[in-house]
């Protein structure tokens, strides 16, 4: 059961990174960016590109985790796209699907998602079945609930750097400055 946090709660905190559950890549020694994002959000797409560039510039001295926060009230395909990423994760291809979804953000219909699964060489029947599974919906709900419980995730993208919400820009220069020692 998830307990909803409210501003009156004594302590709102970001759920700690769990390497067994979270989608994380990069050096464990690097500074950590956690993003709450939405595959249909144009601003999350901008953050995706900026984080990619920053990761390349830092030469692997950055760690990145993505958590789902589909804004279903304004993005009709966001939840299905998140489910596609999680279904791909069950076949070990989360990051490949993650990148495809942001690169193909204007094409997130069900047929598009199945085509992406085939393109990645996934078992498409299992992918299709997994998208609708309680395991996948529960995994997405876990991310959304953790964002809400933090009291800081109000939209997408919301970035945390080493556990602290980042309210600055998410262009490469702003992120590099925030990640500087």
N, C-alpha and C positions, 0 to 999 in steps of 0.2 A: 504494500500500500504506500502511495506517495502522499506525504503531508505537504500541503501547499503552504509556502512561506508568504507572510505578509509583511509590509514595512514595519509593523509594530513588533515583529519577532525580535528576540534578543540578539540573535546572530544569524545573518544571512551569509552564506559562504559558497564559494565555487566548489562543486564536487571535485575531489582530487582526481588526477589522471589515473586511470586503471589500464595498464598495458594489456591486460587480458580481455578488456571490453572495448576500450576506446580505439579509434582508428588513429594511429600515431606513426609518424615516420621522422627520420632524422637522428642526429646524434644525441644520445642520452645526456651528454655533457653540455649540449647547447642550450641556449635560452629557449623557453617553451612558449609558443603561441597556441592558444586554444581558440578556435573560431566556432561560433554558433552561426550556421549559415543555412541558406535556402537555395536550392539549385535553380529556381526560376527567378530569383532576385537579381536584377542587374548590378546592384551594389555588391552583392556576394561574389558575383563574377569578377568585378573589378578587384576585389580583395584577393580572389583566387590568383589572378595574374600577378598582382603585386607580391603576394607571399611566395609565389614561384620564383620571381626575379630576386627577391631578397634571399631566399634559400640558395640560389645559385651564386649570388655575390658573397655570401658568407661561407661558401665552400663547405657546406654541411655542418657548420657550427650553429645550427638552429634545429629545434625540434618542433614539429607541427602536429596538432591534433584537430580533427574536424568532428563537430557534433551537429546533429540535425536540429533545425528549428524552422520547419516549413510553415510559412505564413499562409495558411490555407484560406483565410478570408479574402486575400487579394491575389493569390497565385494558385490557380486551379490545378496545376500539374505538380506542384511542389511536393505533395505527399507521395504521389506515385513515383516521382524521381528519387526521393529519399528511399522508398521501398526498393527501387531498382538497385540503388547503391548497396543496400543491405543484402539483397538477394545475391548480388555479385560477390559480396564479402563472404557469403557462405561457401562460395567456390574459390575463395582466395584471390579475388580480383577487385576488391573495393577501390583501390587507388586508380586502377585503369578506368573503371566506370565513373568514378568521381571526376576525372579529367574529361572524359567524353561528355558527361552531362553539362559541364560548364562550357566546353567548346561548342556544343550543339544546343545551347540553351533555348533557342527558338523552336526546337523540335523535340517536345517531351510528351507526345501522345503515346498511348499504349503500344501502337505498332512501331513507333520509333524506338521505344525502350527494348522491345523484343529484337529489333534489328541490331541494336547496340550489343545485346547479349550474344547474338550470333557472331557479330563482328569480333568480339573478344574470345570467341571459341568456347563459350559457356554451354553447358547442357541447358538448352533453351526450355525444355519441358520442366526441368527442376527449377530453373530461374522463374518461370511463369508461376509455378505452384508456390514457390517461396515468397514471391512478392506479396501474396495474399495471406501469408501465414501469421499466426499469432506471435511467433518468435520474432519476425521482422517488425511487426507493428509494436511489439513490446520494446524492442531495441530502440526504435525511433521515439517512443513515448519516454523512455529512460532519458534520452538526451533533452527532449523538450522539458520534462519535469525538472531536470538538473538546472537548465537555464532559468526557468521560472523561480526555482528555489534560491538561486543566487541573488535574486532581486535586482540584477543588473542587465539581464537580457530583455530588452524592450523591442528589439527589431533586429534586422540582419543587414550586414554582418555585425556581430558583436565579438570583439576580440579581447582576450585576456593575455597578458604577458606575465609569465611567471606567477600566475594566480591573481593578478590585479587587473581590473577592467581598464582597457585602453580607450580613452575617449578622444584621442587625437585622430588624425587622418590615417588612412590605410594605403596610401600611395607608398612606393618604395622609399623615398627619402624620409618620410615620417616614421615608417617602421624601422628603418635603419637607425634613426636617431633614438627611438624608443628602446631598441635592443642594444645600444651602445653601452659599454661597461661604465 
